[in-house]
């Protein structure tokens, strides 16, 4: 399986391993309401899953999720 973002601290991941891009996208879609997440929700998601905030923009976009209230933190 192709794991991404090797720099993540996997101990922060509740699964005890690095998540795949597909797994992250599925988790994002599960928490999104009508395919929409706020910037704050994305920041919280990143922190809870041990994902570097800078990595979130391409993950959110590739999951087809619209960001509301963007604060530019993922750029």
Beta strands, then each sheet from edge to edge (+ up, - down):
strand 1: 36-38
strand 2: 66-68
sheet 1: 1+ 2+
end
